[in-house]
Amino acid sequence: MRKKNALIIGIANPESINAGIAEELYANGYNIVPTYLNEKALPHVKSVTDPLGVEDLFPFQVGNMDQLQAIIEYLQESGMRLDAVVHGIAFASEIKKDLHEVSWKSFKDSVRISAFSMVEIVAALIRADVLNPGGSVLTLSYIGSHLAVEGYNMMGPVKSVLEALVRGLASELGGKGIRVNAVSPGPVMTRAASGIKGFSSLIRYAQTASPLGRTATLEDIAKMAHEVLSNPSINGAVYLVDDGSSVVVTLPDDSC
Ligand SMILES: NC(=O)c1ccc[n+]([C@@H]2O[C@H](COP(=O)([O-])OP(=O)(O)OC[C@H]3O[C@@H](n4cnc5c(N)ncnc54)[C@H](O)[C@@H]3O)[C@@H](O)[C@H]2O)c1
């Protein structure tokens, strides 16, 4: 009998960061309640969740409150309360454009999908009283929230919003015993990342910049996710898992 329950939103396929997190949480005794974006994505998501003993998966697209309600009804009908909520959603329709060429519609939609959806989801779970006191919410950010990373374009400011929402929710929900945090990994080649211009170069850059000469694996990120979700003192934080690649400034080869 698994003792804890985790809702995981944002598994696309086995390369997803959330796939690594689902596997780590399962290995640590969590029952996994996963969502999938649409029917096309379902077999790829199932290839991750079938080995985790998952029988019920739920369609979820940001903004579809009926789908969110169906997840809540499933939890209520099966007497299941959540100990962890993983929000790993990102989308930006104009990610390939320079920031100053992005339309307000695309930016607004991206903030809704990639950041504010965390608030909508958590609010609905709290209203329905399916989130346990002592429970924890985790989202995924990126250092582009602090630095202007070439190619990351509009998603940098969107991640800044997400991180501010983490702090705001952590402050508000502490009284209910609920913690809210983010893990901020270095670059990993995933489906979402493949839409970012020059992403392979970004991975090579991060590897070279890291004092350790490596980039984070899904396992590294997932272990930190589990720690952040389960450590009762971690709240309102954004934890880097990037091998130190974002804390150094390297000089060009010709410097003396
Ligand atoms: N890959 C990286 O290098 C990296 C680094 C730091 C942070 N992150 C973050 O990690 C998270 C997971 O991304 P990933 O890189 O594993 O890619 P991924 O493509 O595996 O996951 C992105 C997920 O977002 C979901 N999604 C997109 N639009 C949605 C919508 N409208 N409604 C519901 N779900 C939607 C997709 O279905 C997918 O499951 C994202 O927040 C991303 O910004 C990724």
The ligand as a MOL file (V3000), in Angstrom:
LIG
                    3D

  0  0  0     0  0            999 V3000
M  V30 BEGIN CTAB
M  V30 COUNTS 44 48 0 0 0
M  V30 BEGIN ATOM
M  V30 1 N 14.3240 21.1340 -20.4120 0
M  V30 2 C 14.9920 22.0480 -19.7610 0
M  V30 3 O 16.1670 22.3290 -20.0370 0
M  V30 4 C 14.3580 22.7840 -18.6170 0
M  V30 5 C 15.1630 23.5510 -17.7780 0
M  V30 6 C 14.5650 24.2450 -16.7260 0
M  V30 7 C 13.1870 24.1610 -16.5370 0
M  V30 8 N 12.4310 23.3990 -17.3780 0 CHG=1
M  V30 9 C 10.9880 23.3430 -17.1410 0
M  V30 10 O 10.5990 22.0210 -16.8680 0
M  V30 11 C 9.2010 21.9060 -17.1360 0
M  V30 12 C 8.9560 20.6330 -17.9440 0
M  V30 13 O 9.4960 20.8030 -19.2390 0
M  V30 14 P 10.3910 19.7490 -19.9920 0
M  V30 15 O 11.6040 20.4550 -20.4360 0
M  V30 16 O 10.5260 18.4960 -19.2010 0 CHG=-1
M  V30 17 O 9.5540 19.5140 -21.3340 0
M  V30 18 P 8.3280 18.5480 -21.7030 0
M  V30 19 O 7.9800 18.9150 -23.1060 0
M  V30 20 O 8.6540 17.1540 -21.4280 0
M  V30 21 O 7.1820 19.0220 -20.7080 0
M  V30 22 C 6.3960 20.1800 -20.8960 0
M  V30 23 C 4.9890 19.8170 -20.5010 0
M  V30 24 O 4.1440 20.9680 -20.5830 0
M  V30 25 C 2.8690 20.4790 -20.9890 0
M  V30 26 N 2.0410 21.5490 -21.5260 0
M  V30 27 C 2.3600 22.4570 -22.4880 0
M  V30 28 N 1.2920 23.2300 -22.7520 0
M  V30 29 C 0.2830 22.8230 -21.9220 0
M  V30 30 C -1.0610 23.2280 -21.7110 0
M  V30 31 N -1.5970 24.2280 -22.4270 0
M  V30 32 N -1.7880 22.5760 -20.7840 0
M  V30 33 C -1.2640 21.5680 -20.0660 0
M  V30 34 N 0.0130 21.1260 -20.2270 0
M  V30 35 C 0.7730 21.7480 -21.1360 0
M  V30 36 C 3.1980 19.4550 -22.0700 0
M  V30 37 O 2.1090 18.6020 -22.2940 0
M  V30 38 C 4.3870 18.7600 -21.4390 0
M  V30 39 O 3.9510 17.6530 -20.6910 0
M  V30 40 C 8.7850 23.1990 -17.8400 0
M  V30 41 O 8.2250 24.0820 -16.9110 0
M  V30 42 C 10.1250 23.7420 -18.3200 0
M  V30 43 O 10.1370 25.1400 -18.5070 0
M  V30 44 C 12.9810 22.7180 -18.4140 0
M  V30 END ATOM
M  V30 BEGIN BOND
M  V30 1 1 1 2
M  V30 2 2 2 3
M  V30 3 1 2 4
M  V30 4 1 4 5
M  V30 5 2 4 44
M  V30 6 2 5 6
M  V30 7 1 6 7
M  V30 8 2 7 8
M  V30 9 1 8 9
M  V30 10 1 8 44
M  V30 11 1 9 10
M  V30 12 1 9 42
M  V30 13 1 10 11
M  V30 14 1 11 12
M  V30 15 1 11 40
M  V30 16 1 12 13
M  V30 17 1 13 14
M  V30 18 2 14 15
M  V30 19 1 14 16
M  V30 20 1 14 17
M  V30 21 1 17 18
M  V30 22 2 18 19
M  V30 23 1 18 20
M  V30 24 1 18 21
M  V30 25 1 21 22
M  V30 26 1 22 23
M  V30 27 1 23 24
M  V30 28 1 23 38
M  V30 29 1 24 25
M  V30 30 1 25 26
M  V30 31 1 25 36
M  V30 32 1 26 27
M  V30 33 1 26 35
M  V30 34 2 27 28
M  V30 35 1 28 29
M  V30 36 1 29 30
M  V30 37 2 29 35
M  V30 38 1 30 31
M  V30 39 2 30 32
M  V30 40 1 32 33
M  V30 41 2 33 34
M  V30 42 1 34 35
M  V30 43 1 36 37
M  V30 44 1 36 38
M  V30 45 1 38 39
M  V30 46 1 40 41
M  V30 47 1 40 42
M  V30 48 1 42 43
M  V30 END BOND
M  V30 END CTAB
M  END
